[in-house]
Amino acid sequence: QVQLVESGGGLVQAGGSLRLSCAASGSIFSINIMNWYRQAPGKQREFVAFVTNSGRTSYADSVKGRFTISRDNAKNTGYLQMNSLKPEDTAVYYCNAVVSVPGTFGLRQDAYWGQGTQVTVSS
């Protein structure tokens, strides 16, 4: 079983910064991809960014140039540095990870979600 725990959310003024963390624990062989998604009130969950285990990154156009995703493989932890925050960034931010875990017949890949952390940006 794998658990993802996000932290670092909070209330910040427009133009400010926050750093989210996603700590993974459990029977992890490797974290193949770590993603961040967000869901604003009344809207569908949307992709924010991902980072692979080789360090390749990708971002939604709405956050490109303002957010930076990173990871510490030794700590099984991912980060989302959010700068120049805007009120439209207000949402619950979720960590998602595609993880290789030991199975009965070898390694298998499973996807896991964290519980989410609230980010509120005031104007």
PyMOL commands that place a pseudoatom at each C-alpha (Angstrom):
pseudoatom trace, name=CA, resn=GLN, resi=1, chain=A, elem=C, hetatm=0, pos=[0.000, 0.000, 0.000]
pseudoatom trace, name=CA, resn=VAL, resi=2, chain=A, elem=C, hetatm=0, pos=[1.241, 3.481, -0.885]
pseudoatom trace, name=CA, resn=GLN, resi=3, chain=A, elem=C, hetatm=0, pos=[0.205, 6.730, 0.759]
pseudoatom trace, name=CA, resn=LEU, resi=4, chain=A, elem=C, hetatm=0, pos=[0.647, 10.241, -0.624]
pseudoatom trace, name=CA, resn=VAL, resi=5, chain=A, elem=C, hetatm=0, pos=[0.439, 13.171, 1.748]
pseudoatom trace, name=CA, resn=GLU, resi=6, chain=A, elem=C, hetatm=0, pos=[0.366, 16.742, 0.468]
pseudoatom trace, name=CA, resn=SER, resi=7, chain=A, elem=C, hetatm=0, pos=[1.317, 19.762, 2.528]
pseudoatom trace, name=CA, resn=GLY, resi=8, chain=A, elem=C, hetatm=0, pos=[2.147, 23.416, 2.080]
pseudoatom trace, name=CA, resn=GLY, resi=9, chain=A, elem=C, hetatm=0, pos=[-1.183, 24.838, 1.044]
pseudoatom trace, name=CA, resn=GLY, resi=10, chain=A, elem=C, hetatm=0, pos=[-2.633, 27.968, 2.559]
pseudoatom trace, name=CA, resn=LEU, resi=11, chain=A, elem=C, hetatm=0, pos=[-3.859, 31.499, 2.010]
pseudoatom trace, name=CA, resn=VAL, resi=12, chain=A, elem=C, hetatm=0, pos=[-1.659, 33.918, 0.095]
pseudoatom trace, name=CA, resn=GLN, resi=13, chain=A, elem=C, hetatm=0, pos=[-2.113, 37.281, -1.593]
pseudoatom trace, name=CA, resn=ALA, resi=14, chain=A, elem=C, hetatm=0, pos=[-1.966, 37.621, -5.339]
pseudoatom trace, name=CA, resn=GLY, resi=15, chain=A, elem=C, hetatm=0, pos=[1.637, 37.772, -6.487]
pseudoatom trace, name=CA, resn=GLY, resi=16, chain=A, elem=C, hetatm=0, pos=[2.801, 35.625, -3.606]
pseudoatom trace, name=CA, resn=SER, resi=17, chain=A, elem=C, hetatm=0, pos=[4.353, 32.186, -3.521]
pseudoatom trace, name=CA, resn=LEU, resi=18, chain=A, elem=C, hetatm=0, pos=[3.695, 28.792, -1.997]
pseudoatom trace, name=CA, resn=ARG, resi=19, chain=A, elem=C, hetatm=0, pos=[5.571, 25.505, -2.111]
pseudoatom trace, name=CA, resn=LEU, resi=20, chain=A, elem=C, hetatm=0, pos=[3.573, 22.311, -2.044]
pseudoatom trace, name=CA, resn=SER, resi=21, chain=A, elem=C, hetatm=0, pos=[5.074, 18.990, -1.027]
pseudoatom trace, name=CA, resn=CYS, resi=22, chain=A, elem=C, hetatm=0, pos=[3.912, 15.450, -1.727]
pseudoatom trace, name=CA, resn=ALA, resi=23, chain=A, elem=C, hetatm=0, pos=[5.492, 12.762, 0.414]
pseudoatom trace, name=CA, resn=ALA, resi=24, chain=A, elem=C, hetatm=0, pos=[5.056, 9.159, -0.685]
pseudoatom trace, name=CA, resn=SER, resi=25, chain=A, elem=C, hetatm=0, pos=[5.416, 6.253, 1.689]
pseudoatom trace, name=CA, resn=GLY, resi=26, chain=A, elem=C, hetatm=0, pos=[4.813, 2.514, 1.657]
pseudoatom trace, name=CA, resn=SER, resi=27, chain=A, elem=C, hetatm=0, pos=[6.046, -0.373, -0.455]
pseudoatom trace, name=CA, resn=ILE, resi=28, chain=A, elem=C, hetatm=0, pos=[7.592, 1.708, -3.218]
pseudoatom trace, name=CA, resn=PHE, resi=29, chain=A, elem=C, hetatm=0, pos=[10.112, 0.360, -5.686]
pseudoatom trace, name=CA, resn=SER, resi=30, chain=A, elem=C, hetatm=0, pos=[10.123, 3.540, -7.764]
pseudoatom trace, name=CA, resn=ILE, resi=31, chain=A, elem=C, hetatm=0, pos=[7.966, 6.565, -8.477]
pseudoatom trace, name=CA, resn=ASN, resi=32, chain=A, elem=C, hetatm=0, pos=[7.763, 6.672, -12.253]
pseudoatom trace, name=CA, resn=ILE, resi=33, chain=A, elem=C, hetatm=0, pos=[5.753, 9.845, -12.704]
pseudoatom trace, name=CA, resn=MET, resi=34, chain=A, elem=C, hetatm=0, pos=[4.600, 12.409, -10.190]
pseudoatom trace, name=CA, resn=ASN, resi=35, chain=A, elem=C, hetatm=0, pos=[1.742, 14.687, -11.202]
pseudoatom trace, name=CA, resn=TRP, resi=36, chain=A, elem=C, hetatm=0, pos=[-0.024, 17.656, -9.703]
pseudoatom trace, name=CA, resn=TYR, resi=37, chain=A, elem=C, hetatm=0, pos=[-3.669, 18.332, -10.465]
pseudoatom trace, name=CA, resn=ARG, resi=38, chain=A, elem=C, hetatm=0, pos=[-6.049, 20.947, -9.110]
pseudoatom trace, name=CA, resn=GLN, resi=39, chain=A, elem=C, hetatm=0, pos=[-9.773, 21.348, -8.758]
pseudoatom trace, name=CA, resn=ALA, resi=40, chain=A, elem=C, hetatm=0, pos=[-11.471, 24.686, -8.298]
pseudoatom trace, name=CA, resn=PRO, resi=41, chain=A, elem=C, hetatm=0, pos=[-15.018, 24.923, -6.899]
pseudoatom trace, name=CA, resn=GLY, resi=42, chain=A, elem=C, hetatm=0, pos=[-17.562, 23.913, -9.513]
pseudoatom trace, name=CA, resn=LYS, resi=43, chain=A, elem=C, hetatm=0, pos=[-14.905, 22.875, -12.014]
pseudoatom trace, name=CA, resn=GLN, resi=44, chain=A, elem=C, hetatm=0, pos=[-13.387, 19.620, -13.157]
pseudoatom trace, name=CA, resn=ARG, resi=45, chain=A, elem=C, hetatm=0, pos=[-10.032, 18.476, -11.899]
pseudoatom trace, name=CA, resn=GLU, resi=46, chain=A, elem=C, hetatm=0, pos=[-7.306, 19.689, -14.242]
pseudoatom trace, name=CA, resn=PHE, resi=47, chain=A, elem=C, hetatm=0, pos=[-3.701, 18.794, -14.907]
pseudoatom trace, name=CA, resn=VAL, resi=48, chain=A, elem=C, hetatm=0, pos=[-1.066, 21.182, -13.598]
pseudoatom trace, name=CA, resn=ALA, resi=49, chain=A, elem=C, hetatm=0, pos=[2.343, 19.569, -14.080]
pseudoatom trace, name=CA, resn=PHE, resi=50, chain=A, elem=C, hetatm=0, pos=[4.283, 16.319, -14.110]
pseudoatom trace, name=CA, resn=VAL, resi=51, chain=A, elem=C, hetatm=0, pos=[7.832, 15.176, -13.572]
pseudoatom trace, name=CA, resn=THR, resi=52, chain=A, elem=C, hetatm=0, pos=[9.225, 11.783, -14.575]
pseudoatom trace, name=CA, resn=ASN, resi=53, chain=A, elem=C, hetatm=0, pos=[11.862, 9.803, -12.737]
pseudoatom trace, name=CA, resn=SER, resi=54, chain=A, elem=C, hetatm=0, pos=[14.386, 11.012, -15.304]
pseudoatom trace, name=CA, resn=GLY, resi=55, chain=A, elem=C, hetatm=0, pos=[13.492, 14.625, -14.585]
pseudoatom trace, name=CA, resn=ARG, resi=56, chain=A, elem=C, hetatm=0, pos=[11.436, 15.419, -17.661]
pseudoatom trace, name=CA, resn=THR, resi=57, chain=A, elem=C, hetatm=0, pos=[8.747, 17.970, -16.893]
pseudoatom trace, name=CA, resn=SER, resi=58, chain=A, elem=C, hetatm=0, pos=[5.601, 19.299, -18.487]
pseudoatom trace, name=CA, resn=TYR, resi=59, chain=A, elem=C, hetatm=0, pos=[3.202, 22.070, -17.472]
pseudoatom trace, name=CA, resn=ALA, resi=60, chain=A, elem=C, hetatm=0, pos=[-0.277, 23.278, -18.228]
pseudoatom trace, name=CA, resn=ASP, resi=61, chain=A, elem=C, hetatm=0, pos=[-0.190, 26.474, -20.250]
pseudoatom trace, name=CA, resn=SER, resi=62, chain=A, elem=C, hetatm=0, pos=[-1.940, 28.342, -17.447]
pseudoatom trace, name=CA, resn=VAL, resi=63, chain=A, elem=C, hetatm=0, pos=[0.977, 27.814, -15.046]
pseudoatom trace, name=CA, resn=LYS, resi=64, chain=A, elem=C, hetatm=0, pos=[3.938, 27.728, -17.415]
pseudoatom trace, name=CA, resn=GLY, resi=65, chain=A, elem=C, hetatm=0, pos=[6.641, 30.145, -16.326]
pseudoatom trace, name=CA, resn=ARG, resi=66, chain=A, elem=C, hetatm=0, pos=[5.148, 30.550, -12.839]
pseudoatom trace, name=CA, resn=PHE, resi=67, chain=A, elem=C, hetatm=0, pos=[5.166, 27.029, -11.380]
pseudoatom trace, name=CA, resn=THR, resi=68, chain=A, elem=C, hetatm=0, pos=[8.093, 24.641, -11.097]
pseudoatom trace, name=CA, resn=ILE, resi=69, chain=A, elem=C, hetatm=0, pos=[7.738, 20.936, -10.388]
pseudoatom trace, name=CA, resn=SER, resi=70, chain=A, elem=C, hetatm=0, pos=[10.603, 18.949, -8.901]
pseudoatom trace, name=CA, resn=ARG, resi=71, chain=A, elem=C, hetatm=0, pos=[11.268, 15.780, -6.961]
pseudoatom trace, name=CA, resn=ASP, resi=72, chain=A, elem=C, hetatm=0, pos=[13.702, 14.270, -4.509]
pseudoatom trace, name=CA, resn=ASN, resi=73, chain=A, elem=C, hetatm=0, pos=[13.956, 10.598, -5.411]
pseudoatom trace, name=CA, resn=ALA, resi=74, chain=A, elem=C, hetatm=0, pos=[15.881, 9.739, -2.246]
pseudoatom trace, name=CA, resn=LYS, resi=75, chain=A, elem=C, hetatm=0, pos=[13.017, 11.095, -0.145]
pseudoatom trace, name=CA, resn=ASN, resi=76, chain=A, elem=C, hetatm=0, pos=[10.189, 9.904, -2.423]
pseudoatom trace, name=CA, resn=THR, resi=77, chain=A, elem=C, hetatm=0, pos=[8.907, 13.451, -2.303]
pseudoatom trace, name=CA, resn=GLY, resi=78, chain=A, elem=C, hetatm=0, pos=[7.693, 15.803, -4.989]
pseudoatom trace, name=CA, resn=TYR, resi=79, chain=A, elem=C, hetatm=0, pos=[7.350, 19.558, -4.901]
pseudoatom trace, name=CA, resn=LEU, resi=80, chain=A, elem=C, hetatm=0, pos=[5.408, 22.243, -6.679]
pseudoatom trace, name=CA, resn=GLN, resi=81, chain=A, elem=C, hetatm=0, pos=[6.863, 25.723, -6.335]
pseudoatom trace, name=CA, resn=MET, resi=82, chain=A, elem=C, hetatm=0, pos=[4.167, 28.246, -7.192]
pseudoatom trace, name=CA, resn=ASN, resi=83, chain=A, elem=C, hetatm=0, pos=[5.186, 31.852, -7.829]
pseudoatom trace, name=CA, resn=SER, resi=84, chain=A, elem=C, hetatm=0, pos=[3.278, 34.892, -9.035]
pseudoatom trace, name=CA, resn=LEU, resi=85, chain=A, elem=C, hetatm=0, pos=[0.063, 33.343, -7.806]
pseudoatom trace, name=CA, resn=LYS, resi=86, chain=A, elem=C, hetatm=0, pos=[-3.236, 34.605, -9.175]
pseudoatom trace, name=CA, resn=PRO, resi=87, chain=A, elem=C, hetatm=0, pos=[-6.757, 34.375, -7.727]
pseudoatom trace, name=CA, resn=GLU, resi=88, chain=A, elem=C, hetatm=0, pos=[-7.599, 31.915, -10.510]
pseudoatom trace, name=CA, resn=ASP, resi=89, chain=A, elem=C, hetatm=0, pos=[-5.012, 29.525, -9.041]
pseudoatom trace, name=CA, resn=THR, resi=90, chain=A, elem=C, hetatm=0, pos=[-7.326, 29.024, -6.071]
pseudoatom trace, name=CA, resn=ALA, resi=91, chain=A, elem=C, hetatm=0, pos=[-8.151, 25.315, -5.873]
pseudoatom trace, name=CA, resn=VAL, resi=92, chain=A, elem=C, hetatm=0, pos=[-7.547, 22.099, -4.019]
pseudoatom trace, name=CA, resn=TYR, resi=93, chain=A, elem=C, hetatm=0, pos=[-4.240, 20.752, -5.270]
pseudoatom trace, name=CA, resn=TYR, resi=94, chain=A, elem=C, hetatm=0, pos=[-3.808, 16.999, -5.538]
pseudoatom trace, name=CA, resn=CYS, resi=95, chain=A, elem=C, hetatm=0, pos=[-0.694, 14.922, -5.901]
pseudoatom trace, name=CA, resn=ASN, resi=96, chain=A, elem=C, hetatm=0, pos=[-0.879, 11.841, -8.123]
pseudoatom trace, name=CA, resn=ALA, resi=97, chain=A, elem=C, hetatm=0, pos=[1.885, 9.308, -8.562]
pseudoatom trace, name=CA, resn=VAL, resi=98, chain=A, elem=C, hetatm=0, pos=[2.387, 6.317, -10.835]
pseudoatom trace, name=CA, resn=VAL, resi=99, chain=A, elem=C, hetatm=0, pos=[4.381, 3.947, -8.696]
pseudoatom trace, name=CA, resn=SER, resi=100, chain=A, elem=C, hetatm=0, pos=[6.069, 0.606, -9.244]
pseudoatom trace, name=CA, resn=VAL, resi=101, chain=A, elem=C, hetatm=0, pos=[5.321, -1.612, -6.281]
pseudoatom trace, name=CA, resn=PRO, resi=102, chain=A, elem=C, hetatm=0, pos=[6.350, -5.187, -5.499]
pseudoatom trace, name=CA, resn=GLY, resi=103, chain=A, elem=C, hetatm=0, pos=[3.663, -7.665, -6.457]
pseudoatom trace, name=CA, resn=THR, resi=104, chain=A, elem=C, hetatm=0, pos=[3.199, -11.393, -6.313]
pseudoatom trace, name=CA, resn=PHE, resi=105, chain=A, elem=C, hetatm=0, pos=[4.674, -11.902, -9.787]
pseudoatom trace, name=CA, resn=GLY, resi=106, chain=A, elem=C, hetatm=0, pos=[7.141, -9.053, -9.770]
pseudoatom trace, name=CA, resn=LEU, resi=107, chain=A, elem=C, hetatm=0, pos=[6.733, -5.325, -10.065]
pseudoatom trace, name=CA, resn=ARG, resi=108, chain=A, elem=C, hetatm=0, pos=[3.411, -3.763, -11.014]
pseudoatom trace, name=CA, resn=GLN, resi=109, chain=A, elem=C, hetatm=0, pos=[2.409, -0.166, -11.674]
pseudoatom trace, name=CA, resn=ASP, resi=110, chain=A, elem=C, hetatm=0, pos=[-0.367, 1.493, -9.725]
pseudoatom trace, name=CA, resn=ALA, resi=111, chain=A, elem=C, hetatm=0, pos=[-1.596, 5.067, -9.527]
pseudoatom trace, name=CA, resn=TYR, resi=112, chain=A, elem=C, hetatm=0, pos=[-2.252, 6.780, -6.212]
pseudoatom trace, name=CA, resn=TRP, resi=113, chain=A, elem=C, hetatm=0, pos=[-3.811, 10.066, -5.137]
pseudoatom trace, name=CA, resn=GLY, resi=114, chain=A, elem=C, hetatm=0, pos=[-3.221, 12.242, -2.120]
pseudoatom trace, name=CA, resn=GLN, resi=115, chain=A, elem=C, hetatm=0, pos=[-5.988, 13.816, -0.081]
pseudoatom trace, name=CA, resn=GLY, resi=116, chain=A, elem=C, hetatm=0, pos=[-5.437, 17.309, -1.467]
pseudoatom trace, name=CA, resn=THR, resi=117, chain=A, elem=C, hetatm=0, pos=[-4.309, 20.608, -0.001]
pseudoatom trace, name=CA, resn=GLN, resi=118, chain=A, elem=C, hetatm=0, pos=[-6.213, 23.887, -0.284]
pseudoatom trace, name=CA, resn=VAL, resi=119, chain=A, elem=C, hetatm=0, pos=[-4.566, 26.855, -1.970]
pseudoatom trace, name=CA, resn=THR, resi=120, chain=A, elem=C, hetatm=0, pos=[-6.416, 30.162, -1.745]
pseudoatom trace, name=CA, resn=VAL, resi=121, chain=A, elem=C, hetatm=0, pos=[-5.127, 33.276, -3.481]
pseudoatom trace, name=CA, resn=SER, resi=122, chain=A, elem=C, hetatm=0, pos=[-6.744, 36.553, -2.486]
pseudoatom trace, name=CA, resn=SER, resi=123, chain=A, elem=C, hetatm=0, pos=[-6.895, 39.553, -4.799]
for i in range(1, 123): cmd.bond("trace and resi %d" % i, "trace and resi %d" % (i + 1))
show_as sticks, trace
zoom trace
